[in-house]
Amino acid sequence: MSVENENDTRSARTSARISARMSARIRESVRGRRRQAIAAATVVALVCAGLIGLHLTGLPGQGGATDGKPASARQVDDSMSHQAEADGKAVNLTLDDGPDPTWTPKALELLKRYDAKAVFCMIGPNAAAHPDLVKQVVAAGHRLCDHSVHHDVTMDDKPVSYQRAEIEQAEQSIEAASGGVRPRYYRAPGGAFTPESRKFAASLGMRPLGWRIDPGDFERPGVDKIVQNVEAGVRAGHQTILMHDGGGDRSQTLAALERLLPWLKEQGYTFSFPKA
């Protein structure tokens, strides 16, 4: 081989090696950019999935589909609830002004004994002071109700801003005490509802809760009188019963319940919840 041909051969080999190295670098660069693109797309997908999940399920610790509400509150009617969710012969037992460390545990024991359910309408500071009782109420399958902060029976004469604060602050106290379960209802103290308070409660996912049977147990008229008033109301076809597990001496209420719960079962009534 001539010197000239040998030089040509070496030059060709060198060019081939350089070309091969350049091609390898280009392929590696393409693969790197592809990996980066895939990683970026994965991150975007995960973020979007997280945001969608948050939108659908709400913040954590909301009590699930039964007692929780998503980020934009559980949609409820702002009209007064009086009727039972269950069909047929059913009653809704509601207990106001607790939780109370003396009377609420006794009420829970009675309800458990007769396999009965109730709505506990709680005052915000009482719930904050006794979170263990709030959790016991929830664990036993009962429902929570917001009964304001100060139990102001004249709150319907107060500014709307005051009413909203009473409702919202109590709701927050009850939710915190329960471990994240929000109340399903709002009951104004003494029935002091206003159109504005009903709408605001509903915007927070709480149905305004009324009653049809008030046996006057808060005034302690005697066990016989309490029992007679409830029985008369039930026979008249009314379903939602107002009683109390807080706000003072509730011994007459508990004694009346001990007679009423088995009587209601004997009469063929089931224990339901108000429509929410």
Residue pairs with C-beta under 8 A, 6 or more apart in sequence:
1 9
54 71
55 70
55 71
56 70
57 70
58 68
58 69
58 70
58 71
59 71
60 180
61 179
61 180
62 68
62 69
62 70
62 180
62 181
62 182
63 138
63 178
63 180
63 181
63 182
67 138
67 143
67 144
67 181
67 182
67 183
67 184
68 74
68 180
68 181
68 182
69 182
69 204
69 205
73 203
73 204
73 205
74 205
75 205
76 202
76 205
76 206
76 207
76 276
77 202
77 207
78 198
78 199
78 201
78 202
78 207
78 208
79 198
79 208
80 193
80 198
80 208
80 209
80 210
81 185
81 207
81 208
81 209
81 210
81 240
81 274
81 275
81 276
82 210
82 211
82 212
82 238
82 239
82 240
82 274
83 239
83 240
83 274
83 275
84 90
84 91
84 92
84 239
84 240
84 272
84 273
84 274
84 275
85 272
85 273
85 274
85 275
85 276
86 270
86 272
88 270
89 267
89 268
89 269
89 270
90 239
90 269
90 270
90 271
90 272
91 234
91 239
91 240
91 241
91 264
91 269
91 270
91 271
91 272
92 119
92 239
92 240
92 241
92 271
92 272
92 273
92 274
93 111
93 116
93 117
93 118
93 119
93 241
93 243
93 271
94 118
94 119
94 120
94 121
94 145
94 187
94 209
94 211
94 240
94 241
94 242
94 243
94 274
95 104
95 107
95 118
95 119
95 120
95 121
95 243
95 244
95 245
95 246
96 121
96 147
96 187
96 242
96 243
96 244
96 245
96 246
96 247
97 121
97 123
97 126
97 147
97 151
97 218
97 244
97 245
97 246
97 247
98 104
98 107
98 120
98 121
98 122
98 123
98 126
98 133
98 244
98 245
98 246
99 120
99 122
99 126
99 127
99 130
99 133
99 134
99 137
99 245
99 246
100 126
100 130
100 133
100 245
100 246
100 247
100 250
101 130
101 133
102 250
103 245
103 246
103 250
103 253
103 254
104 120
104 130
104 133
104 136
104 137
104 245
104 246
105 133
105 136
106 254
107 118
107 245
107 250
107 254
107 257
108 136
108 137
108 140
108 142
110 116
110 254
110 257
110 258
110 261
111 117
111 118
111 140
111 142
111 261
112 140
113 261
114 261
114 262
114 265
115 271
116 261
116 264
116 271
117 141
117 142
117 143
117 271
117 272
117 273
118 142
118 143
118 271
119 142
119 143
119 144
119 145
119 184
119 185
119 209
119 273
119 274
120 137
120 142
120 143
120 144
120 145
120 245
121 145
121 146
121 147
121 185
121 187
121 209
122 134
122 144
122 145
122 146
122 147
122 170
122 174
122 183
123 147
123 148
123 149
123 150
123 151
123 170
123 246
124 146
124 147
124 148
124 149
124 169
124 170
124 171
124 172
124 173
124 174
125 149
125 173
126 246
127 134
127 170
127 173
127 174
127 177
127 178
128 173
128 176
128 177
130 177
131 176
131 177
131 178
131 179
134 144
134 174
134 177
134 178
135 177
135 178
135 179
137 144
137 178
138 144
138 178
138 179
138 181
143 183
143 184
143 185
143 273
143 276
144 174
144 178
144 181
144 182
144 183
144 184
144 185
145 183
145 184
145 185
145 186
145 187
145 206
145 209
146 167
146 170
146 171
146 174
146 183
146 185
146 186
146 187
146 201
146 206
147 170
147 186
147 187
147 189
148 155
148 166
148 167
148 170
148 188
148 189
149 165
149 166
149 169
149 170
149 173
150 166
151 189
151 247
152 158
152 166
152 189
152 192
153 189
153 190
153 192
154 192
155 162
155 163
155 166
155 188
155 189
155 192
155 197
156 163
156 188
156 192
156 193
156 194
156 197
157 192
160 194
160 196
160 197
160 200
163 194
163 196
163 197
163 200
164 196
164 197
164 200
167 186
167 197
167 200
167 201
167 204
167 206
168 200
168 204
171 182
171 183
171 186
171 204
171 206
174 182
174 183
175 181
175 182
175 183
182 204
182 205
182 206
183 206
184 205
184 206
184 207
184 276
185 206
185 207
185 208
185 209
185 274
185 276
186 197
186 198
186 201
186 204
186 206
186 207
186 208
186 209
187 208
187 209
187 210
188 197
188 208
191 210
193 208
197 208
198 208
201 207
201 208
202 208
207 274
207 275
207 276
209 240
209 274
210 240
211 240
211 241
211 242
212 233
212 238
212 239
212 240
212 241
213 229
213 230
213 233
213 234
213 238
213 240
213 241
213 242
214 229
214 242
215 225
215 226
215 227
215 229
215 230
215 233
215 241
215 242
215 243
215 256
216 225
216 226
216 229
217 226
217 243
217 244
217 250
217 252
217 253
217 256
218 244
218 247
218 248
220 248
220 249
220 252
221 252
222 252
223 252
223 255
223 256
223 259
226 243
226 252
226 253
226 256
227 256
227 259
227 260
227 263
230 241
230 256
230 260
231 260
231 263
233 241
234 241
234 264
234 267
234 269
239 272
239 274
240 274
243 253
243 256
243 257
244 250
244 253
245 253
264 271
